[in-house]
Amino acid sequence: MFLGYIAPLGYAFLDRELYLPKDWCDNAERRAEAGISTEVTFATKPQLAQQMLARAWAENIPLQWVVADCTYGNSPDLRNFIDAQNRYYVMEVPKVFHVRLADGQTAQTVGELVKNIPPEAWRRMAFGLGEKGLNFYDWAALRVTPTTDEVGEQWLLIRRNVNGGELTFYVSNAPVETNLQTLAAVASSRWCVEQLLQEAKGEAGLDEYEVRSYHSWYRHITLSMVAHTWLTLLRHEEREKKSFACLDDQQPCRTAQVAEHPVSASETERHLPVEVAAMATEEATASHSVPLPSSFSVKCSASFCYPAEVVEEK
């Protein structure tokens, strides 16, 4: 499991934890062979995520938002913990997640609730670039009260695929005045940690380990994380040099790949909060090498910018 941090100038790892299944933790012989101390006890993935977030906030790292997939979003304890820290989350939940509408109706699943959303409530927005251009989705949000946590009324955010109609659901404890654009932008920021992991695999050997001990895994992963951070800093320094060189030459600076798309700014506006955190789980599988990009930001003809600070766990 990884905790990542995304900012306008790049992204980097913050923390990592090795998830041990319960049968591993209960097997004394296996623990001894792997060098796992008695202090290490079984913890669920949301519990490990909570530990990493607590460490980051203890270091005063400015993480106001947390984004995560269903593994974490479906945990009421994790949602309660984030809310108790006066932070906001936008986390995915399954379609069987139960909520009540603000008027106190009978609890129903979010999968059932979406059928009653009127067509005019949906808004089409793009928050990323894919192989075929801008990635458009339809978005809608309404106030609901989940039945499984202590947070109370909060946002239900829904993303709909414009082609197949596939739905993704999120809950958020963001303030009631938070607009749909902000919620959708925060939710879409999760792709950054996916890119972070692919880069670390391809350029820093994150998944190139064959270890037999618990501590060896932490050593390898930590060194890979440090190596990727070093590469990120080098990339940032090169970008700064190019920026100053352009200023000296009094020429427009083009340090990022420019994507031209015939779309209006209103259709692709993206305003992301200053601080976001995100969580995810990574399996130990082989991957193809992905070269580090020359710069983080991607610019297009419309208003399209990445969050100032985003964190994600994988």
C-alpha positions in Angstrom: 0.0 0.0 0.0 1.2 3.5 -0.8 0.4 7.1 0.1 1.3 9.6 -2.6 1.4 13.3 -2.8 0.5 15.3 -6.0 1.3 19.0 -6.5 1.3 21.3 -9.5 4.9 20.6 -10.2 4.9 16.8 -9.8 4.0 13.9 -7.6 5.9 11.8 -5.1 5.5 9.1 -2.5 4.9 9.8 1.1 4.6 6.5 2.8 4.1 2.7 2.4 2.9 -0.2 4.4 3.0 -4.0 3.7 -0.5 -5.5 4.1 -0.3 -8.9 5.8 -3.4 -11.2 5.4 -4.8 -12.5 8.7 -3.7 -16.1 8.0 -0.1 -14.8 7.7 -0.4 -12.9 11.0 -1.7 -16.0 12.7 1.0 -18.4 11.4 3.8 -18.3 13.9 6.2 -20.4 11.7 5.7 -18.3 8.7 6.2 -15.1 10.7 9.4 -16.4 12.1 10.8 -17.3 8.7 10.0 -13.8 7.4 11.4 -12.0 10.4 8.1 -10.4 11.5 8.3 -9.2 15.0 5.5 -9.9 17.6 4.7 -6.1 17.6 3.3 -6.5 14.1 -0.4 -7.4 14.3 -3.1 -7.9 11.7 -4.5 -4.6 10.3 -7.0 -4.1 7.5 -6.1 -1.9 4.6 -8.2 1.0 5.8 -6.5 0.8 9.2 -3.1 0.9 7.5 -4.3 3.9 5.5 -5.3 5.6 8.7 -1.9 5.1 10.1 -0.2 6.6 7.1 -2.5 9.6 7.0 -1.9 10.2 10.7 1.8 10.1 10.2 1.6 12.6 7.3 -0.6 15.0 9.3 1.7 14.7 12.3 4.5 16.0 10.1 2.2 19.0 9.2 2.1 18.0 5.5 -0.8 20.1 4.1 -3.2 17.4 3.0 -6.7 18.8 3.2 -8.4 16.3 0.9 -8.2 12.5 0.8 -9.2 10.5 -2.3 -9.4 6.7 -2.4 -11.0 3.7 -4.1 -13.7 1.5 -2.9 -11.5 -0.5 -0.6 -11.1 2.5 1.6 -14.2 4.5 0.9 -16.4 1.6 2.1 -14.8 1.9 5.6 -17.0 3.9 8.0 -14.1 4.0 10.5 -11.8 5.6 8.0 -14.4 8.1 6.9 -15.1 9.0 10.6 -11.3 9.4 11.2 -10.8 11.8 8.3 -13.8 13.8 9.3 -12.6 14.0 12.9 -9.3 15.6 11.6 -11.3 18.3 9.9 -10.2 17.1 6.5 -12.3 16.3 3.5 -12.6 13.1 1.6 -13.9 12.1 -1.8 -13.9 8.3 -1.8 -15.4 5.7 -4.0 -18.1 3.4 -2.6 -19.9 0.4 -4.1 -23.3 0.6 -5.8 -24.8 -1.3 -2.8 -23.8 1.5 -0.4 -26.9 2.5 1.6 -27.9 6.2 2.1 -31.0 8.3 2.9 -32.0 11.4 1.1 -31.9 14.7 3.0 -35.7 14.5 3.5 -35.3 11.3 5.6 -36.8 8.8 3.3 -36.2 5.0 3.6 -32.6 4.0 3.1 -31.8 2.8 -0.4 -28.7 1.8 -2.3 -26.9 4.4 -4.4 -27.4 2.1 -7.4 -31.2 2.5 -6.9 -31.0 6.2 -6.1 -29.3 7.1 -9.4 -32.3 6.1 -11.4 -34.3 9.1 -10.0 -31.7 11.8 -11.0 -33.2 14.0 -13.7 -31.3 14.5 -17.0 -30.7 18.2 -16.3 -28.8 17.4 -13.1 -25.9 15.8 -15.1 -23.0 17.9 -16.3 -20.4 16.8 -18.8 -16.8 17.6 -17.9 -13.3 16.5 -18.7 -10.5 16.1 -16.1 -7.8 14.2 -18.0 -6.2 13.4 -21.3 -6.4 9.9 -22.7 -5.1 8.2 -25.9 -8.0 9.7 -27.9 -8.0 13.2 -26.3 -9.9 14.6 -23.4 -11.7 12.1 -21.1 -15.3 13.2 -20.8 -17.7 11.9 -18.1 -21.1 13.0 -16.9 -21.2 14.1 -13.3 -24.0 14.7 -10.8 -24.1 15.3 -7.0 -26.8 15.4 -4.3 -26.9 15.5 -0.5 -27.5 12.2 1.3 -26.9 10.7 4.7 -25.0 7.4 4.7 -26.3 4.8 7.2 -22.9 3.4 8.3 -20.9 6.4 9.6 -21.2 9.2 12.1 -20.4 12.0 9.7 -24.1 12.8 8.9 -25.3 14.5 5.7 -22.7 14.6 3.0 -22.3 14.6 -0.8 -23.0 11.6 -3.1 -21.0 12.2 -6.3 -21.8 10.1 -9.4 -19.7 9.7 -12.5 -21.2 8.2 -15.6 -19.3 7.0 -18.6 -20.6 8.8 -21.7 -20.3 5.7 -23.9 -21.4 2.6 -21.9 -23.1 4.4 -19.1 -21.0 2.7 -16.4 -21.4 4.4 -13.1 -18.9 5.1 -10.3 -20.1 6.4 -6.9 -18.3 8.6 -4.3 -19.1 10.0 -0.9 -17.7 13.3 0.4 -17.9 15.2 3.6 -16.9 18.4 1.8 -18.9 21.5 2.9 -22.4 21.9 1.5 -21.3 25.0 -0.5 -18.8 22.9 -2.4 -19.7 22.9 -6.1 -19.9 19.9 -8.5 -16.8 21.0 -10.4 -14.6 20.8 -7.3 -15.9 17.5 -6.2 -15.4 16.0 -9.7 -12.0 17.4 -10.0 -10.9 16.0 -6.7 -12.3 12.5 -7.5 -10.5 12.6 -10.9 -7.1 13.3 -9.3 -6.7 9.6 -8.4 -5.2 8.9 -11.8 -2.0 10.7 -10.6 -1.1 7.9 -8.2 -1.6 5.3 -10.9 1.0 7.2 -13.0 3.2 7.6 -10.0 3.3 3.8 -9.5 3.9 3.0 -13.1 6.8 5.5 -13.2 8.3 4.0 -10.0 8.1 0.5 -11.5 9.6 1.5 -14.8 12.3 3.9 -13.6 13.0 3.0 -10.0 12.4 -0.7 -9.8 9.6 -0.5 -7.4 8.3 -4.0 -8.2 11.7 -5.6 -9.0 12.2 -7.4 -5.7 12.7 -11.0 -4.6 12.8 -10.8 -0.8 12.2 -13.4 1.9 12.0 -11.1 4.9 9.6 -8.5 6.1 12.4 -5.9 6.6 13.9 -6.5 3.2 10.6 -5.5 1.5 10.6 -2.2 3.4 14.2 -1.5 2.5 13.7 -2.2 -1.2 10.4 -0.2 -1.4 11.8 2.7 0.6 14.9 3.0 -1.6 12.8 2.8 -4.8 10.5 5.6 -3.4 13.6 7.7 -2.6 15.0 7.1 -6.1 11.7 8.2 -7.7 11.6 11.3 -5.5 15.1 12.2 -6.6 14.2 11.8 -10.3 11.1 14.0 -9.7 13.3 16.7 -8.1 15.7 16.5 -11.1 12.8 16.9 -13.5 11.6 19.9 -11.5 15.0 21.6 -11.7 15.2 21.0 -15.4 11.7 22.6 -15.8 12.8 25.6 -13.8 15.9 26.1 -15.9 13.8 26.0 -19.1 11.4 28.5 -17.6 14.2 31.0 -16.8 15.8 30.4 -20.2 12.5 31.3 -21.9 12.2 34.4 -19.8 15.8 35.5 -20.8 15.0 35.0 -24.4 11.7 36.8 -24.0 10.0 33.9 -25.8 6.9 31.9 -24.8 8.0 29.0 -22.6 6.7 25.6 -23.6 7.9 23.1 -21.0 4.8 20.9 -21.2 3.2 19.0 -24.0 0.5 21.1 -25.5 -2.7 19.3 -26.6 -4.9 21.1 -29.0 -8.6 20.2 -28.8 -11.5 22.0 -30.4 -13.5 22.4 -27.2 -14.7 25.4 -25.3 -13.2 26.4 -21.9 -16.6 26.1 -20.2 -16.8 22.4 -21.3 -13.4 21.5 -19.8 -13.0 23.7 -16.8 -11.0 22.2 -13.9 -10.6 23.8 -10.5 -9.0 21.5 -8.0 -8.5 22.3 -4.3 -5.1 23.2 -3.0 -4.6 20.1 -0.9 -5.7 16.5 -1.6 -4.6 13.1 -0.3 -5.3 9.7 -1.9 -5.1 6.0 -1.1 -4.6 2.8 -3.2 -3.4 -0.7 -3.1 -0.7 -2.1 -5.4 -0.3 -5.8 -6.3 3.2 -7.2 -6.8 2.9 -7.8 -10.5 5.3 -7.2 -13.4 4.9 -4.1 -15.5 6.3 -2.6 -18.6 8.7 0.3 -18.3 7.1 3.7 -18.4 9.5 6.6 -19.1 9.2 9.6 -16.8 7.6 12.5 -18.6 9.6 15.7 -19.2 7.1 17.7 -17.2 4.0 17.1 -15.0 1.6 19.8 -16.3 -0.4 19.2 -19.4 -1.9 22.2 -21.1 -4.6 22.4 -23.7 -6.6 25.1 -25.4 -9.2 25.0 -22.6 -8.8 25.8 -18.9 -7.1 22.6 -17.7 -4.8 22.5 -14.7 -3.8 19.9 -12.1 -4.4 20.3 -8.3 -2.0 22.3 -6.3 -1.6 19.4 -3.8 -3.1 16.0 -4.0 -2.3 12.8 -2.1 -3.3 9.3 -3.0 -2.8 5.9 -1.6 -2.5 2.9 -3.7 
